[in-house]
Amino acid sequence: MRSGVEVADAATGDALLSSVEVAETVWEKTVGLLGRNCLEPEGGMLLRGCSSIHMWFMRFPLDLVYLDHRCEVLRVVEGLKPWRVSFCFGASAVLELAAGSAKTKEIVPGRRLCFRERQA
């Protein structure tokens, strides 16, 4: 799993999140955030090639940001609780965030994001 990816607004270049992990393999996506007690406000996990997620065995709620192939936000699900399922038709990736982060960072449908290697 790749870590240290930064999420920014594609139009302005302004950083939104400073420490996002990228899950690309089936195993990385399956394990995801399982076993963790929380997710830091500046952290997250990007699941590429996904249009749905499950919250089975999770210990905390998440905000979900569904993205299309151009990284445009299609849908935001706020505070999804453990033992729930969520999906979005047309999504090609899901960005999992700490509950409340989507609202704080003003991540809304139509906003375009970009992912870049974190600057040291």
PyMOL commands that set and color helices and strands:
alter all, ss='L'
color gray80, all
select helices_A, chain A and resi 26-31+101-104
alter helices_A, ss='H'
color red, helices_A
select strands_A, chain A and resi 2-9+15-23+43-48+52-54+62-67+73-80+85-87+93-98+113-117
alter strands_A, ss='S'
color yellow, strands_A
deselect
rebuild
show_as cartoon
